[in-house]
Amino acid sequence: MSTARLEAFSDGVLAIVITIMVLELKVPHGEDLANLIPLLPVFLSYVLSFVYVAIYWNNHHHLLTFCGRTTAREMWANMHLLFWLSLVPFVTGWVGESHGAAMPAACYGAVMLMAAIAYKILQVQIINSSSRRDALRSALGRDVKGLISPFIYVTAIALAFVSPLISYGLYAVVALMWIVPDRRLEKVVVDHRN
């Protein structure tokens, strides 16, 4: 199978994830700005989750440029990633409605941790089957962000039972680390196209 089908399916799933999240945003009752204040936790959880989905979409796109033909292992690894990302609207809604409770904060981190692990599995599958394996390995290097992120997630999950706000801060730190597209992959993709 060509990567175009895999990428189109993944794009569709991620578009649905974003749509579900935005549909969870409720219209305030009233006409004043003060009516928005109770909705702030829901909105902030939406923003954080939207950024995460955007990061995954962007990096997923760059990663798939290294696939020639898609293997069964890559397809299942991709489905594994999409499974965890499909849970983002659920935990986002729970976080927004929970008013700082520990368990939703921990579950949010658990979903993000599992998505990170699933992405890494997909990355390994693509590296192993790529005809440009050496270029991809070289571009990824030691993947410091990829190694640090799970550690931060685990720390944030544990800290959720101490202070959910600290957890959310750590989730935001991971998002900020990844918000800039991975320049290492971009360079290899540009070099390959030229």
ZIGI-V125475 format. One record per residue. N is the residue number from 1. SS is DSSP state (A for helix, B for strand, O for the rest). BURIAL is # if it has 16 or more other C-alpha atoms within 10 Angstrom, else .. Layout:
N | SS | BURIAL
N | SS | BURIAL
This chain:
1 | O | .
2 | B | .
3 | A | #
4 | A | .
5 | A | .
6 | A | #
7 | A | #
8 | A | .
9 | A | .
10 | A | #
11 | A | #
12 | A | .
13 | A | #
14 | A | #
15 | A | .
16 | A | .
17 | A | #
18 | A | #
19 | A | .
20 | A | #
21 | A | #
22 | A | #
23 | A | .
24 | O | #
25 | O | .
26 | O | .
27 | O | .
28 | O | .
29 | O | .
30 | O | .
31 | O | .
32 | O | .
33 | A | .
34 | A | .
35 | A | .
36 | A | #
37 | A | .
38 | A | .
39 | A | #
40 | A | .
41 | A | #
42 | A | #
43 | A | #
44 | A | .
45 | A | #
46 | A | #
47 | A | .
48 | A | #
49 | A | #
50 | A | #
51 | A | #
52 | A | #
53 | A | #
54 | A | #
55 | A | #
56 | A | #
57 | A | #
58 | A | .
59 | A | #
60 | A | #
61 | A | .
62 | A | #
63 | A | #
64 | A | #
65 | O | #
66 | O | #
67 | O | #
68 | O | .
69 | B | .
70 | O | #
71 | O | #
72 | A | .
73 | A | .
74 | A | #
75 | A | #
76 | A | .
77 | A | #
78 | A | #
79 | A | #
80 | A | #
81 | A | #
82 | A | #
83 | A | #
84 | A | #
85 | A | #
86 | A | #
87 | O | .
88 | A | #
89 | A | #
90 | A | #
91 | A | #
92 | A | #
93 | A | #
94 | A | #
95 | A | #
96 | A | #
97 | A | #
98 | A | .
99 | O | .
100 | O | #
101 | O | #
102 | A | #
103 | A | #
104 | A | #
105 | A | #
106 | A | #
107 | A | #
108 | A | #
109 | A | #
110 | A | #
111 | A | #
112 | A | #
113 | A | #
114 | A | #
115 | A | #
116 | A | #
117 | A | #
118 | A | #
119 | A | #
120 | A | #
121 | A | #
122 | A | #
123 | A | #
124 | A | .
125 | A | #
126 | A | #
127 | A | #
128 | A | .
129 | A | #
130 | O | #
131 | O | .
132 | O | #
133 | A | .
134 | A | .
135 | A | #
136 | A | #
137 | A | .
138 | A | .
139 | A | #
140 | A | #
141 | O | .
142 | O | .
143 | O | .
144 | A | .
145 | A | .
146 | A | #
147 | A | .
148 | A | .
149 | A | #
150 | A | #
151 | A | .
152 | A | #
153 | A | #
154 | A | #
155 | A | #
156 | A | #
157 | A | #
158 | A | #
159 | A | #
160 | O | #
161 | O | .
162 | O | .
163 | O | #
164 | A | #
165 | A | #
166 | A | #
167 | A | #
168 | A | #
169 | A | .
170 | A | #
171 | A | #
172 | A | #
173 | A | .
174 | A | #
175 | A | #
176 | A | .
177 | A | .
178 | A | #
179 | O | #
180 | O | .
181 | O | .
182 | O | #
183 | A | .
184 | A | .
185 | A | #
186 | A | #
187 | A | .
188 | A | #
189 | A | #
190 | A | .
191 | A | .
192 | A | .
193 | A | .
194 | O | .
